[in-house]
Amino acid sequence: MTIESHFKPLPTSADHNCFACSPANDAGLKMTFFAHDDAVYSRVTIPEHLGGWNAVTHGGVVSTILDETMSWAAMVLLKRLSFTRKMTVEFLKTVAVGAMMEAEGRVLEVRDNREAVVEGRLSDDEGNVCALSEATFRIFSPAVAKRLKIVDDKMLAWFYGLFEKA
């Protein structure tokens, strides 16, 4: 079973330049996301230009994949906008440049309706876990995010569109 054929795809927007998820950023990861039950998933191939030493993916890129996946998990599963406050990563196995990887994010806890604790996992195509992560996200209702000028009307329309397609 593949993520793409069995899980619900989440819409993305091409009018931003996010290094992780924008399809328009030629230097980025171009991550796409899928939801299923209590998790958000992504499959991503590490581009060659993001290698570190000796064809091993740079740890910052691995961390970015986990951060983006956990952020999407908080956003989609909680229907809130989120920003990373704190994140830890445990690197268990090297990730080869060019490898197809699967990332997974799950919400573990919500604190005072202001913070979410989310876990992330990055595995290779054989199911070996290469990295684990846990992060605390500051979560915002759409109204608060707009009031704080974190998002504009265009971004809010895209955010609400995530749930209309559910």
Secondary structure, 3 states (H helix, E strand, C coil): CCHHHHCEECCCCCCCCCCCCCCCCCCCCCCCCEEECCEEEEEEECCHHHECHHHEECHHHHHHHHHHHHHHHHHHHHCCEEEEEEEEEEECCCCECCCEEEEEEEEEEEECCCEEEEEEEEEECCCCEEEEEEEEEEEECHHHHHHCCCCCHHHHHHHHHHHHCC
